[in-house]
Amino acid sequence: MQLKLSIRSRALAIILLLAGLHATLPAQTFVEARHLAFNGQRAKARQMCKSILAKGFDSDVAILMARTYSWDGISDSTRMVLNDVLKRSPGNMDALDAFADVEYWSENYSKAISFCDLALSKDSAAEPFLLKKARILHSSGRNEEAVAILKKLIQLNPAHAEALKKLQEYRLDVLKNTLRITYTLDVFDKAFSRDPWQIAALSYGRKTKFGSIIARANVADRYASRGFQGEIDAYPKLGENNYGYLNYGYSQSTIFPKNRLGLEWYHNFPKSFEGSLGMRILQFNSSSVNIYTATLGKYLGNYWISARAFVTPASDGTSVSGLMLLRRYFSDPENYIGLRLGYGVSPDDNRNLIDSNQKLALKTRSLRVEYNHIINHFWIINGGVVWGNEERQKGTFSGYYTFDISISRLF
């Protein structure tokens, strides 16, 4: 009798163990699918999710599958899965979060905000959705509303580091106008020019929903001669990850190009990379020159590093110049120190007043140290010191020092 009970007990224990293993198998498989999804094996993760869902619906598994579709840019499949989740579980916060993300990445900002609002209607203090909504509002150009949302979030949680950081950043975008005065002084250490060279600029910029526009007047003193130039810059928005640069300048003075035109396209790549392709066209009284340029930059934590090249084809040979820039940011984008290394003549350097295409082929090396600081959210001060050595004429070199300062008022 005892033997029969022992056999039955063992059999029952085995059955219970197998049942327990079967009950825990979906959870273990979901963990594995999640591991695959977050390690780049999204197709395998989706297949595993489908296998689990074939045995019974699980909202966590379905949302994971939807996110793998979203990460691979398959937005229609993402929406189909998430709609099914919300039909089965109305108000599922994870599904609303995923839906807000896919619409945001698809640049459907109004839809993305509506999913945030639906989640906030269920929990008005949901910090992730407040922060997400602020980001979406900012991307869609509704900066005042984004700032208001962040202020609400900080009232709920004064120690929210990301909200504090974004508030500092977005406040600058609320101030749409900038008035700036810049002064640059060049001092040479040889008798190439007895008098220092000077250039002053007054500019006004305004942010619009289409991008920023800047109008600028430049006044330069060179060789005991004074010249004037008018310029206008535009940075049009070309979508979520793209923007442009347009520039036109005109002068009747011989120390400036008669006409200056700049065109460039910028793109934000994954993993904090940014690149661009463009050109500059300088037209003088008797000739013109085309300059091709490209940049590549990347954010590394609080650091920004970028490289720019200029290539100028000519009948007597192609000239190449370049810049390397390193910046270390502090509390916000307007507080940083920077280091710039330059080789060759740059058409974008204000102190380099290019008055002929021959000057683009002159050799030069420079090192610039700069400091940028914002005061009381309204004033920005930028100062820089440059040491350089350059050909002033073919075969004639001169060292020089440049001191520049600019003061900006945001309003």
C-alpha positions in Angstrom: 0.0 0.0 0.0 2.8 2.4 0.9 4.6 1.4 -2.3 1.5 2.4 -4.4 1.2 5.7 -2.5 4.8 6.4 -3.1 4.5 5.7 -6.9 1.4 7.9 -7.0 3.1 10.7 -5.1 6.1 10.6 -7.5 3.8 10.6 -10.5 1.8 13.5 -9.2 5.1 15.4 -8.5 6.3 14.8 -12.0 2.9 16.0 -13.5 3.0 19.1 -11.3 6.7 19.8 -12.3 5.8 19.4 -16.0 2.8 21.7 -15.6 5.0 24.3 -13.8 7.6 24.1 -16.6 4.9 24.5 -19.2 3.4 27.5 -17.3 6.8 29.2 -17.1 7.9 28.5 -20.7 6.1 31.5 -22.3 7.6 33.8 -19.7 11.1 32.4 -20.3 10.5 32.6 -24.1 9.3 36.2 -23.8 12.5 37.1 -21.9 14.5 35.5 -24.7 12.6 37.3 -27.4 13.1 40.6 -25.6 16.8 39.8 -25.3 17.0 39.1 -29.1 15.0 42.3 -29.9 17.3 44.5 -27.9 20.4 42.9 -29.4 19.6 43.6 -33.0 18.0 40.2 -33.9 14.6 41.6 -34.4 13.4 39.2 -37.1 14.1 36.2 -34.7 12.4 38.1 -31.9 9.3 38.6 -34.0 9.1 34.9 -34.9 9.4 34.0 -31.3 6.6 36.5 -30.4 4.4 35.0 -33.0 4.9 31.5 -31.6 3.9 32.7 -28.2 0.9 34.6 -29.4 -0.3 31.5 -31.3 -0.8 29.8 -28.0 -2.7 32.7 -26.5 -2.8 36.5 -26.5 -0.3 38.4 -24.3 -0.2 42.2 -24.5 3.5 42.4 -23.5 4.5 40.0 -26.2 2.3 41.8 -28.8 3.8 45.2 -27.9 7.3 43.9 -28.1 6.6 42.5 -31.6 5.1 45.9 -32.5 8.2 47.7 -31.4 10.5 45.4 -33.4 8.4 46.3 -36.5 8.7 50.0 -35.6 12.5 49.8 -35.1 12.8 48.3 -38.6 10.6 51.0 -40.1 7.6 48.8 -40.8 5.1 51.3 -39.5 1.9 49.7 -41.0 2.5 46.4 -39.2 3.3 48.3 -36.0 0.0 50.1 -36.1 -1.9 46.9 -36.9 -0.5 45.1 -33.9 -1.0 48.0 -31.5 -4.6 48.6 -32.7 -5.3 45.0 -31.8 -3.8 45.5 -28.4 -5.9 48.5 -27.7 -9.1 46.8 -28.9 -8.4 43.9 -26.4 -7.1 46.2 -23.6 -8.3 49.8 -24.0 -6.1 52.3 -22.3 -3.0 50.0 -22.2 -0.3 52.5 -21.3 2.6 50.5 -22.9 0.6 50.3 -26.2 -0.1 54.1 -26.1 3.6 54.7 -25.4 4.6 52.6 -28.4 1.9 54.2 -30.6 3.2 57.7 -29.6 6.7 56.7 -30.6 5.9 55.3 -34.0 3.8 58.3 -35.0 6.6 60.6 -33.7 9.2 58.8 -35.8 6.9 59.0 -38.8 6.6 62.8 -38.2 2.8 62.5 -37.6 3.2 64.8 -34.6 -0.5 65.5 -34.1 -1.3 61.8 -33.8 1.7 61.2 -31.5 0.4 64.0 -29.2 -3.1 62.5 -29.2 -1.8 59.2 -27.9 0.2 61.1 -25.2 -3.0 63.0 -24.3 -5.0 59.8 -24.1 -2.5 58.4 -21.6 -2.4 61.6 -19.6 -6.2 61.6 -19.4 -5.9 58.4 -17.5 -2.9 59.6 -15.4 -2.3 63.3 -15.6 1.0 62.9 -13.6 2.5 60.2 -15.8 6.0 61.6 -16.1 7.2 59.6 -19.2 4.2 60.9 -21.2 4.7 64.5 -20.0 8.3 64.4 -21.2 7.4 62.6 -24.4 4.7 65.1 -25.2 7.1 68.0 -24.6 9.6 66.5 -27.0 7.0 66.0 -29.7 5.7 69.6 -29.2 9.2 70.9 -29.5 9.9 68.9 -32.7 6.7 70.3 -34.2 7.7 73.9 -33.4 5.2 74.4 -30.6 8.0 75.5 -28.2 5.9 77.6 -25.8 3.6 74.6 -25.2 6.6 72.3 -24.7 8.0 74.7 -22.1 4.7 74.8 -20.3 4.6 70.9 -20.2 8.1 70.8 -18.8 7.3 73.3 -16.1 4.4 71.1 -15.0 6.6 68.1 -14.9 9.2 69.9 -12.8 6.5 71.0 -10.4 5.6 67.3 -10.0 9.2 66.2 -9.7 11.7 69.0 -9.1 14.7 66.6 -9.4 13.8 65.3 -12.9 17.2 65.7 -14.5 16.0 65.2 -18.1 13.1 67.7 -17.8 15.5 70.3 -16.3 17.9 69.8 -19.1 15.2 70.1 -21.8 13.7 73.1 -20.2 17.0 75.0 -20.4 17.3 74.0 -24.1 13.7 74.7 -25.1 13.6 78.1 -23.4 16.1 79.3 -25.9 13.8 78.4 -28.8 10.9 80.4 -27.3 13.0 83.5 -27.7 12.7 83.9 -31.4 14.8 87.0 -32.0 18.6 87.6 -31.8 20.5 90.8 -32.1 24.3 90.4 -32.3 27.3 92.7 -32.6 30.7 91.2 -33.5 34.1 92.7 -33.6 37.3 91.1 -34.9 40.9 92.4 -34.7 43.9 91.0 -36.6 47.4 91.9 -35.5 50.4 90.7 -37.6 53.9 90.0 -36.3 55.6 91.1 -39.5 55.6 94.3 -41.4 53.1 93.0 -43.9 50.5 95.4 -42.6 51.5 98.1 -40.2 47.9 98.7 -39.2 45.7 96.1 -37.6 42.9 94.7 -39.7 39.4 95.1 -38.4 35.9 93.8 -39.2 32.6 94.5 -37.4 29.2 93.0 -38.0 25.7 93.7 -36.9 23.1 91.0 -37.4 19.5 90.3 -36.7 18.1 86.8 -36.6 14.6 85.4 -36.2 13.3 81.8 -35.8 10.2 80.9 -37.7 8.3 77.7 -38.2 10.1 77.2 -41.5 13.6 77.7 -40.0 15.9 80.6 -39.0 16.7 83.7 -41.0 19.6 86.1 -40.3 20.4 89.4 -41.9 23.9 90.8 -41.4 25.9 93.9 -42.3 29.7 93.7 -42.4 32.2 96.6 -42.3 35.9 95.9 -42.8 39.0 98.0 -42.7 41.9 96.6 -44.8 44.9 98.4 -46.3 43.6 101.8 -45.1 40.4 101.0 -47.1 36.9 100.4 -45.9 34.4 98.0 -47.4 30.8 97.1 -46.8 28.9 93.9 -47.4 25.3 92.8 -46.9 24.4 89.2 -46.2 21.4 87.0 -45.5 21.4 83.5 -44.1 18.6 81.0 -44.0 18.4 77.6 -42.3 15.1 76.0 -43.7 13.7 72.9 -42.0 13.5 70.0 -44.4 11.9 67.4 -42.2 12.6 65.8 -38.8 16.3 64.9 -39.7 17.1 67.4 -42.4 17.7 71.1 -42.7 19.4 73.4 -45.2 21.7 76.4 -45.3 21.3 79.2 -47.8 23.5 82.3 -48.0 23.7 85.4 -50.2 26.1 88.3 -49.9 26.7 91.4 -52.0 29.3 94.1 -51.9 30.6 96.8 -54.3 33.9 96.9 -52.4 37.0 95.2 -53.8 37.9 93.7 -50.5 34.8 91.5 -50.5 33.5 89.2 -53.3 30.9 91.0 -55.4 28.5 88.2 -54.9 28.7 85.3 -52.4 26.3 82.3 -52.6 26.2 79.4 -50.2 24.1 76.2 -50.4 24.2 73.2 -48.1 22.1 70.2 -47.0 22.5 68.7 -43.5 21.2 65.3 -42.3 21.1 63.8 -38.8 22.1 60.2 -39.0 21.6 57.5 -36.3 23.9 57.3 -33.3 24.3 61.1 -33.0 26.1 61.6 -36.3 25.5 64.6 -38.6 26.8 65.2 -42.1 26.4 67.7 -44.9 27.2 68.4 -48.5 27.2 71.8 -50.1 29.0 74.5 -52.1 30.1 78.1 -52.0 30.2 80.4 -55.1 32.3 83.5 -55.0 32.0 86.0 -57.8 34.6 88.7 -58.3 34.7 91.6 -60.8 36.6 89.6 -63.4 36.1 85.9 -62.3 34.2 83.5 -60.2 35.1 80.3 -58.3 33.1 77.3 -57.1 34.0 75.7 -53.8 32.7 72.3 -52.7 32.3 71.4 -49.1 31.3 68.5 -46.8 31.2 67.9 -43.1 30.9 65.0 -40.7 30.3 65.4 -37.0 29.3 63.4 -33.9 28.1 64.0 -30.4 30.1 62.0 -27.8 28.4 62.7 -24.5 28.9 66.4 -23.7 31.4 66.7 -26.6 30.9 67.6 -30.2 33.6 66.8 -32.8 33.4 67.7 -36.5 35.5 68.0 -39.6 34.9 70.1 -42.6 36.7 70.0 -46.0 36.7 72.6 -48.8 37.7 71.6 -52.3 38.3 74.2 -55.0 39.0 72.9 -58.5 41.0 75.3 -60.7 42.9 75.2 -64.0 46.3 75.4 -62.2 45.4 72.7 -59.7 42.9 71.8 -57.0 43.3 73.4 -53.6 42.0 71.8 -50.4 41.4 73.3 -47.0 39.8 72.0 -43.8 38.7 72.6 -40.3 38.5 70.4 -37.2 36.3 71.5 -34.3 35.9 70.2 -30.8 33.4 71.6 -28.3 32.7 70.7 -24.7 29.2 71.6 -23.7 28.1 72.3 -20.1 24.6 73.0 -18.7 23.0 73.8 -22.1 23.8 74.4 -25.8 24.9 78.0 -25.2 27.5 77.2 -22.6 30.7 75.7 -24.0 34.4 75.9 -24.7 35.8 75.1 -28.1 39.0 74.4 -30.0 39.3 74.8 -33.8 42.2 73.7 -36.0 42.4 75.1 -39.5 44.4 74.4 -42.6 44.1 76.4 -45.8 41.8 79.3 -46.5 38.2 78.9 -45.5 35.5 80.9 -47.4 33.3 80.7 -44.2 35.9 82.5 -42.0 34.8 86.1 -41.6 38.3 87.4 -41.0 39.4 85.9 -44.3 38.2 88.4 -46.8 38.7 86.6 -50.0 39.0 89.2 -52.8 40.3 86.8 -55.6 40.4 83.1 -56.5 44.2 83.1 -56.1 43.8 83.7 -52.4 42.1 80.4 -51.9 45.3 78.6 -52.9 47.4 80.3 -50.2 48.7 78.2 -47.4 47.6 78.9 -43.8 47.4 77.2 -40.4 45.5 78.4 -37.5 44.4 77.5 -33.9 41.4 79.1 -32.3 40.2 78.8 -28.7 36.7 80.0 -27.9 34.3 80.4 -25.0 30.5 80.9 -25.2 28.3 81.7 -22.2 24.7 82.7 -21.7 23.8 85.1 -18.9 20.3 85.4 -17.4 18.8 83.5 -20.4 18.9 86.6 -22.5 22.6 87.6 -23.2 25.2 85.5 -24.9 28.9 86.4 -24.9 31.4 84.6 -27.2 35.1 85.3 -27.2 37.9 83.8 -29.2 41.7 84.0 -29.7 43.4 82.8 -32.8 47.1 82.1 -33.5 47.9 81.6 -37.2 50.5 81.6 -39.9 49.6 82.3 -43.5 50.8 83.3 -46.9 49.7 86.9 -47.5 51.2 86.6 -50.9 52.8 83.7 -52.8 55.9 82.8 -50.8 55.5 85.5 -48.2 54.4 84.3 -44.8 53.3 86.2 -41.7 52.2 85.1 -38.3 49.1 86.8 -36.9 46.9 86.9 -33.8 43.1 87.4 -34.0 40.9 88.6 -31.2 37.2 88.4 -31.6 34.2 89.0 -29.4 30.4 89.0 -30.0 27.5 90.0 -27.7 24.0 88.7 -28.5 20.7 89.7 -27.0 17.8 87.2 -27.2 14.2 88.5 -27.1 
